[in-house]
């Protein structure tokens, strides 16, 4: 059966160029990057090159790039790394985050709250936006850290991070952003004159940008003191101990280089055209459906649509049987009985949140694949609605 993949926000395929870059470091060049012999120094040079590549993607210093195992560790290191000293000293401290964060941030914030940190979860607008006014109203004299994601993993909505970070800085608080769904899709400039100049900490996950799973980074601005979560060696300037995953780091560096080329070559615009083509086709063919987060800036690849009178899980299965891979929301919540916390925070009813499906295209998605998806999606929705009691009532009422 023909397979079409439209779940890139869950994970992306490993690009051939990325695989070829990392392959030698599994077999021929297997040295420990902390060893002083030639094998070790060859590995160290590869790690340094990858660090430089990631730094160029982010427009930051190489020394500010901390390699981790992925977005979840990076988010946890950011929150716990900043707030841990306040737990130890028992000095009053306040953390601000949002109700629409990935669970890597939400659950970390909840754990800090349980240990004595005051935490505020900002609410969003019905379109999924965190407003500057909401942040200003939540600030306290003892606010130490604000953590707001850059692009939402379910809706793709891009937050006004530059303005939000400036507000936090003016108050004297540090600012962290989860950029897992933004990296490699939109430019990220952390330089002194860049749009993210007030961001102190930023998380990236390799497998969301065509590198392997198990890789990531935490950008940590050089004036930020970060308490490590683990203890051992002095790796990553004593911020993240443990023998480096050289092959994974090399792959992430190569993926960062490819992302720069792709964005400079107009890749996001081409991908947005495909995303919009998919949305227009669905909306014109299916009634009582719409786009969650419509009207706001979104990353180019993401579309979250609701199909009233349909259960998203059933639609995901039906499409999978036809060869199309999509998602009912965050992959981390697959199989959850509760509706998406992001969509319910936006004010969607439980029924509509449960009827929402995420389509997230990749750089490898083609126009032909979009057209094929447009052939099977309306038929699958019609078939499921024919079994829906609420749809039958709606049809009867119209008749």
N, C-alpha and C positions, 0 to 999 in steps of 0.2 A: 504494500500500500504506500502511496505517496505520503510523505510526512512534511508538514510545514510547521516551523517553530515560531511562535509569537509569544514567548514568555521570557524575553531577554532580561526583564527586571528581576527574575528569579535567579538566572545565571546565564552567562553568555558562552558561546562555543569558544574553544581555544583556537585562535588563529594559527594557520600553518607557520607563519613567520615567527610567532611567539614560541611555538613548540620547537622549531629548529634552533632558536636561540638558547633554550634551556636544556635541550637534549644532551649536549656534551657534559654538562655538570652533574648528570646522573651516573655517567660511566667513566669517561676519560679524565675529566677534571673534577675529581670528587673531594678535593682537599678541604680541610676545615679552615675557614677564613681567618681564624685566630692563630693559626700555626705560622711559624716564621720560615719554614722551608719553602721551596719553590712551588710545590702543589698548593700550599696554604696561601702563598702570596698571589698566585694566579686567581684563586677564589676571591681573595680580598680585592684585587683589582676589578673583578667582575661585579662585586657588590658595590664598589665605589662608582663604577660606571653607571650601574642601574640607579643608584641614589642621585647621581647627576641628572639622569634622564627624567626621573620623577620631579626633581627640583625645577627643571626647565618647564615641565608641564604646568607646575603650580606657580612659577615665577617667584621662587623662594630660595633660600640658601640650602645647600646640600646638607649642612649640619642640622637643619631643622626638620629633616625627614627621618622618622622613626619607623623602621619596618616591624610589622606585627603579623599575626596569623589571619587578619581579616577585619572587616568592618565592626563586628561585635566586640572584638578585643580593643580595637581603637577607640570605640565609643566608651567602653568601660574604663579604659586607661585615662581618657580625658576627664570623665566625671570623678572617678575615684582618685585619680592622680592629683587633681586640684583640691578636692574636698577632704581627703584623708587627713591632712594636718589639722583641720578644724575639728574633726572627730577626736583626734588625740588630745588636742589642747582644750577641748570643750568650749571653745570660743563660739559665740553665736554666729551661725552662717546660714545663708539662704541661697537656694538653687532655683532658677526659673527654667522650665522647659515647656513643652506643649502637649496637648492631648492627642496630637496626630503624629507623634514621633514613631520611628521603628521601635520594636520592643527591646532592642539592644540599649536604647536610651531610656525608654519608659521603665523597664524593669530595674535598670541600674539606679534610676532616680528613686524608685520605690524602695529599693534596698537601702539607699542613703537615708531616706525619710525614716525607715524603720530603725535606723541606728542613731537618729537624733538630729539630722539635718532638716531644716525647714524647706519644704519644696512647694512650689506653685506650678500648676499645670495650666497654661494659657489655653483658652478656647479659641476656635477659629471662626471665620465667617462661613456662611452657607456654601461659598465657593471653595473653601479650604484654605483661606489666607489668614496668616497671623499678622495683625495690624500693629504699627508702631504705637498707636494709642493703648492697645492692650498691654504691650510691654512696659510702657511708661507707668501705667497704673499699678503694675505688679511689683515694681522696684521697691526695695526696702533699704534702709541705711546699711544693713549687713548683707546685702546681696553680693555674693562672691563670684558666681558663675551663671551665665545664661547659655543654654544649649537649644538651638533651633535648627532643624534640618534645612538643607538648601533646596532640594527637590524631593517631593513626596514619592515614596516608592509605589503607592497605589494609584494616585491620580496624576502624578507627574508635575503638579503645580509647583512653580518656582517661588520661593519666598523672597521678600525684599531684604536680603541678608545684609547688604551694605548699610542700609539705614538702621536696621535693628542692631547691628554690631556697633555702629557709631553711638547709638543711644546707650548701650551697655557700657561702652568705654567712657562716655561722658559722666556716667554714674560711678565709675571706678571699678566696674566688674569685668571679669574676663569673659570672652565669648568663644563658644565652640559651635561648629556646624558639622552635621553628618552630611557629607557630600558624596555618599556612596552612589546615589542615582544621578548625580550631576557630573562626576568626573568622566572626562572623555566625551561628553555630550555638549557641554557649554564651556567657554573659556573660564579659567579660574586664575585670577591674578592676585597673589598674596604679597606683591611687592609694596614698597612704601607709598607708591602712587597708584596702586591697583584698586579695583572695585572692592576687593576683600582685605584692604589694608588694616581694618580694625578687627579682623578675625585672628584669634590667638591660637586656636586648635581646630584642626580639620581632619575628618576621617575619610578614608578611601578603602574600598574593597577590590582586590584584583579580579575576582571572577565576575564582576559586573562590568568590566571593561576588557574582556577577551584574554585575560590572563587566567592561570589555574586557580581553583578553589584552595583556600588555605594561605592566601597572601593578602597583605594590606599595608597601609601606612597610617601613621598619625603625624600630621604636620604639627610641630610644637614650636611656636615662635621663641626665639632665643632668650627672651627675658622672662619666660614662664617657668616657674619651678614646678616640676612634675614628680610626684612620689611614685615609685615603681609599684606595680601590683605583684611582681614576682621577685624573688631574691636568688642570686647566684653569681654569675660573672659580671663583668663591666661592659657588656655589649651595648651597642646603641647609646653610647655616652651615659651609661649607667641608668638608662630609662627603661630598657626592656631586655633583661638578661636572657641568655640561651643561645646555643649555637645557631648561627644564621642558616636559614633555608635558602642556600645559595641558588639552586635551580629555580625556585619560586621567585626569588628576588630578581634574578636575571630576567625571568619571564615578565614580571611586572614592569621592569624598566623598559623592555622592548615594547610592551603594550602601551606604555606612556608615550614612547616615540611615535608609534603608529597612530595614536589618538591625536597627537599634534598635527601630523600630516593630514589626517582625515578631516579634522575641523578646518584647517587652513584651505583645504581643497573644496570646501562647500558641502561636506558630508551631512551636517545637520539639516541644511535646507532641503537636500534631496530626500532625506529620511522623513522630514516633516511633510513633504509632499505626499509620500506614500501613506503616512499616518492619516493625513487629511482625506486622501482618496478612500481609505478604508472607512473612515467615519462618515463621509458623505454617502457612500454606497449603502452602509447599514441604515442610516437615518432615513434615506429615501425609500428603502425597501421594507422597513419594519416600523409599524406604528407603535405608539406608547413606549418609546425608548428615547434615551438622551445621553448626553455626556456629563459625567460628574467632574466638576471643576472647569466647565466650559466658560470661556470669556476671560480667563486668566492666562498669563504666560505659563507654558508647560514645556518640559523637555521634549525634544522632537520625536521621540519614539513611543510615547505612552498615551494610551487612550483607555479610559475607564468608563464603560457604558452600562446603563441599567436597561433591563428588558422586563418591564412589568408583567406580572402573572407567570413568571418563569423562575425556577430555583437555579441559581448560578451553578451550584454543584452538578445538577442534572445537565445543564447546558455544557459545562466543561467536559463532562463524560461523553455527551452526544457528539461534540465536536472532535474529541479525541478519537472516537470510533471512526470518524471520517478522515482522520489524518491531520487534524489541526490542534496544535498544543497551545492552550491559553490558560489563564489562571483566574480563580475567584477572588484573588487578592494576594497578600503577602505569602510567599512560599513558606515562611516560618510559621504561619498559622494554618497551613493546609490540614484539613480534617477537624478544625475547630468547630464547635457547635454554635458559638456566638457569632453574630454578624461582625463585619469589619469595624474595628474601633475608629478608624479614620473616617469612614462614611457616616457612622452614627454621630461622631463629633461634628460633622458638617450639617447635621440635622436631618439626614435621611431617615425615613421610617425603617423599622426592622425589616419589613417586607421588601422595600426597595433596596436596602443595603444587601439583602440576601439575593437580590435579583441582578446584582452588578458583577460584571466580568471585566477583567483587565486584559487588554491586548498590548503587548510591549514588543515592538519590532526590533530587529537587530540590524547592524550594518550589512548583513548578508541577505536581508529580506529583499525580494524582487517584486516588480510590478505584477508579474505573472502570478506570484504567490498571493498577492493581495486580491487579484481578480478571482482566483480559485476560492479564497476565503469568502468572498462576497457571493459565491455560488452556493456554498453550503450553510452559511450562518442563517439566512432567512428561512431556509427549509427546516433547519433544526429548531429554530424558535417556533415556527408554525406547528411543528409536530408536538412539541412540549406543551404549547398553549392549548392544543386540542384536548389535552389530558387535564388541564387546569380547571378546577371548579370555579375560581374567580373569573377566569376568562370566559367560561361558558355563561356565567351570570351576566357578564358585560355584553356578550354577543346577544343574549336573549333580551336584555334591556334595550339595546339599539334596535333590534328587530321589532 
